[in-house]
Amino acid sequence: MPFISKIERQTDYNRFPSSTPIVIDNGASYFRIGWAGETEPRVIFRNIIQRPRHKTTGETVTVVGDHDTALLRYFDCTRSGPRSAFDGNVVFQFEIMEYILDFAFDRLGANGSRIDHPILITECVCNPVQSRSKMAELLFETYGVPSVAFGVDAAFSYKYNQLRGICERDGLAICPGFTTTHVIPFVDGEPVYKGCSRTNIGGYHVTDNLKQLLSLKYPHHMARFTWEKIEDLKMEHCYIAPDYALEARLFQKGSKEAEDKTRCWQLPWVPPPIEEPPSEEEIARKAAIKERQGQRLREMAEAKRSSRINELENQLQGLEFLLQQLGQVQEEEIPSFLSKTGYVSKHEIESTITKVSQSLRKAKGEAKVEQAENEEKADSSDKYPLINIPDNMLTAEQLKEKKRQIFLKTTTEGRQRAKQKRVEEELEREKKNREDEERRLENPELYLEQMRTKYKELFEKVEQRKRLKTTNGGHANGNSSSGAVGRGERLNAAQRERMRLLTTAAFDRGKGEDNFGAKDEDWQLYKLMSKDNDDDDDGPDENEAELARVCSRLQEIDPTFVPKPETTPSQPTSAEIPRVRPLTKEDFQVVLGVERFRCPEILFRPNLVGIDQAGLDEMTGVSIRRLSTKNEALEDRLTSSIFMTGGCSLFPGINERLEAGVRMLRPCGSPIKVARASDPVLDAWRGASVFAANMQFQQQTFSRADYYEKGEDWLRHYQLRYTL
């Protein structure tokens, strides 16, 4: 609707005299308000309110109707959802109704505290007296209206279309509304309310059913299935099937006709950018850049190494010169000479010279096999004096000290051996890298091909070894999952030795006293039998280390190299690696197939959504049977003018389906005709507008004086006569 300023609305409101009635179609879905005698309502909005909280100020505001969702981004709507004043089709929340009426009168242009115009407001069939009296109290007490009239929306629509020749004076008005569906018999142009029937099913349930089906079908797009969008999809794509079972079998078979009836809703989708593989020039350029960076790093490392070597050489020369000077100094002058140099003794200077020499050899890349073993051996007599002395020559305290010294010596030697091994491995790795670099510089292409071939061979060997481990026992140590060793499973050296020791210990049981543990050798045997002594195999796997070195080397010199994924023993080698499929345009399509006719089918079969009530076709038979007069001629006149109004009557095929259903209930040859309103949505307001513009309208209103004099109980007997 075009925007109209408040001043323009008030000017337009003041043009109408106080005798002009205001017509309100108070539906459970939409609220419509306008002036009597006009063909279109002035204001239409959803009959809901929402009370969100402003994100900045924290103030709670009241939002009426279906405002633009972009305006609600400034409010926190998580704690306050849309609320309606209706319970089914009956108004029961009059606090909400007051907010809605305030908004409606303001949009109509009313600027005073009182509404000086008569009100014609619609209500449902057989509206409870409590709801009608509360509505009258709200209009009289709050807005000060002079008079009020209540009428049924379906009756206004029927009378309006009767003037246009669409329906007859005798007929059935079927109104599938928002939350309920009513059937009203009309005899001689007046509704017979004792023959009415109602079913608690309507457009709300159709929309909710469609929303649930699409949410289950496309759970990743649930955020896009808003109520407004589902309403649009319902009115645009849903239809009533002539034969529900036949239509369902048609879609189950997937025939060409079912494909033609399928609709697709395309969600917003932006194709991802296409990543083109790098060209040969780009690969060569990146390789050249990487080579230059590597060369620059090697030059920096070489310069740093040269500077370190020069520094160590100068320090070593200075220490040697200092040691020569110390040899020329007399014995009594040595302490004063050493105090000037910062060293305590000649032994400290020699130890520093040894350390600097080792650092210099390491910086030059020479072999580091010569370690501190000689020093340890030379000083072993000083550090561990009790090791070489027999036990029978030592006291108890000295024996304890001897054991401690043996432990310390063994630990120190073990650390020295491990350190020496690491140094040797590092030197060997540096030697291989230098040889590889020389080979690469001689012939880069041949070197790259050889490295790829070597990587493939090593990868196959490592994978074959892992497969053997997995096949033979299911664990890395060769044992099965139950802990036993099965037939054909291979054992490593540690496991074979443990089996031999266990067997020997088992045979030794029972041959005398069980004195295991009395000797130190028994505990050594216990250590050998422990599973902690196991290795993965008879020796370290050199192939894995070499594979890691070749892989890192290939990553340095080949930009296109991608390492192969390794398989674990718990994972079969044939298992495919799960890959994430890129999203396509089809992933953002919502296909409406069987949902198109399954959702509105609940109007005829409410039991599909758990409501054990009658459908539209059965309700016509119920209303006819409720009439007191058993007149076949009257029944034929009623079925020959079945009138459909309300939003749900817009579904394609509903007239034909209803006619077929009623024909099954009526005797053979009975006249049956189903007609739909010219505008099922607005005809109720238009009929009320025509009725309010009639001169006889003022005689059927309930005035404020009657309200104060007769009270609310008089509304129980109030009934509007629909005479146009």
C-alpha positions, 0 to 999 in steps of 0.5 A: 500500500502507498505511504500516507502521512498522518496529516493526510490520514487525519484530513481524510478522516475528518471528511466523513460525517459522524453518521458514516459507519466504520466497517471492521472485518476482524478475522483471525488472520487479517484485520481490515477496516474502512468506511461504509459504502466503499468497495475496498478497505482502507487498512489491511494488516495481519491480526497479530502483535509482537513486543520486542525489546530494543537492542540499544535502549532496552525499551519494550515496544509494541509492533502491530501487524506484519511490518517489514522484517528489516525494521526488526533487526534493531530489536531483540525478538527472541523472547517475544514471538507473534501473539494473536488475540484469538483462541481458534476463531474467538477473541479472548485476549482483549489487551492485545485487541486493544493494541490492534484497534489503536493501531487500526484507528490511528491508520484510519486517521482518528486523532481524538480520544473518542470514535464518533462513528458507528461500528460494524464489526464481524465475528464468528458463527455462534460467538460466545456471549462473553466474547461479544460482551467484552468486545462491546465493553472495549468499544463503548468504554475505551473508544466511546463509540455511539453504537455497535453492530455484530455480524457474521463474516460468511453471511456478509459474503453470501449476501454480497454475492447473492446480489451479484447472482452467484448464489441463491436465497436458499443455499449452503455457505462454506467458509474454510477460514484461518483456524476453523471451517464453518457451514451455514445453511441459508433459508429465504436469505437468512442464516439458520444458525441451528443447522451450522457445523464447525470443524477445527481445521483451516488455512493455519493447519495447511500452512503449518503442515507444509512447513513441517514437511519441508523442514523434515525434507530440507533440514539445512534450509529451515531458517528460510522456511518462514511463515510468510514464505510458506504462506506464499508457497501454499497459495501459489503451488498447492491444489486439491487432488480430485482423487487423493489415492490416485494422485499419490500413486501417480507420484509414487510411480514417478511418471511423466505426469508427476514430473510435470506437476512438480514445482521447484523453488530456487533459493539464493545461490552464488556459484563458488569461484572456479579455481584453475590449476596453475600453469607451467609458467606459474609453477616455474615462477614459484619454483624459481622464487622458492629456489632463490629464497632457499639460496638466500637462506643457505647463504645466510646460514653459511655466513652465520656459520663462518662468523661462528667459526671465526669467533670460536677460533679466536677464542681458542687461540686466546685460551691457548695463549693464556695457557702458555702464559700460565706455564711461564708464571711462577708457582706463587704468582699463579693465583694473582695471575688467574684473578686477572683472567677470571679463571679459578684454576688451570684445570678450568682453562683446559676444560674450557679449551676442550669445550671450545674445540668441540664447538669448533669441530661441530661448527665445521661439520667434522665428525663428533665421535670423540665425546666425553668418554675419554674424560669420563674414563680418565676421571672414573677413578676419581668420581666412582672410587668404589666400583673396582673394589671387591664387595668383601672389602667394603662395609654395608654403607660402602656397598650402598654407595657402590650400588649408587655409583654403579647406577650413576655411571650406567646412566651417564654412559647411556646418556653419552651413547644416546647423545653420540648416536644422535650426533652421528645420525645428524651428521649422516643426515647432513651428509646425505643432504649435501650429496642430494644437493650436489646431485640436484645441481648437476641434473635437476630433472633427473634428480626430481624423477629419482626422488619421486620414484624413491618416494613411491618405493618407500611408501609401498614398503611402509604400507606393506609393513603396516598391512602385515602388522594389521593382518598378523594379529591386529596390533602393532606388537603382533598380538590379536585383540584378545591378547593371544597369539594366533596361527601364522602371526609373526613375533618380534625378537622381544616377544620370542624372548619373553615366550622363552622366559615364560616357558622356562619359568613355568618348567622351573616351578615345582622343582624345589623351593619357590625362591624367585626374587631372592637374587638381583638376576631374578629382577633383571629377568622380570624386566626382560619378561615385561611387555614394556620391553617390546619394540614394534619390530626386530629393529627400528624402521629405517624406511619410515625415517627415510620416507619422511626425509624424502617427503620433506625434500620433495616438498622443498624442490617440487611445488606440485608434490602432494604427500599420499595419505597414510593409513592406520592399522585400524583403518583398511587400506581400501577405505576411501577418504571422505571428501566434502562435495562442493555445493551446487545449484541443485542443493539450494532447490526446494522441490514441491511434489507430493506436498502440493496436494498432501497439505490441503488434503487435510481440509477433507481428511483432518485425521491426516494431522490427528484431528478426528473430525469431519471434512468439508464434504461430510459437513454439508451432510451434517448441516442438512440433517440438523435442519428440523424440516425434512423437506427434500425440495429444500435440501435440493435447493440447498445443495444446488447453491453451495457457496464457497468463501474464505481464503482456503477456497482459492485452492484449485480443484476444491469446487470439483472435489467438494461437488464429488464428495457431496454427490456421494452423500446425496441421492442419485440425481440430486442437483449439486452446484458449487460456486466460489465467491468473486473475491473470497478474501475481501467479499466479507468486508464488502458485504458488511460495507454495503450493509452498513451503507443501507439506511436500515443499518441504524435500526439494528445497532446496539447503542451506548444508551442500550448498553448502559441501560440493558447491560451485557445480558441483552447482547445474548438475544441480539441478532442481526438481520441480513436484509440488503 
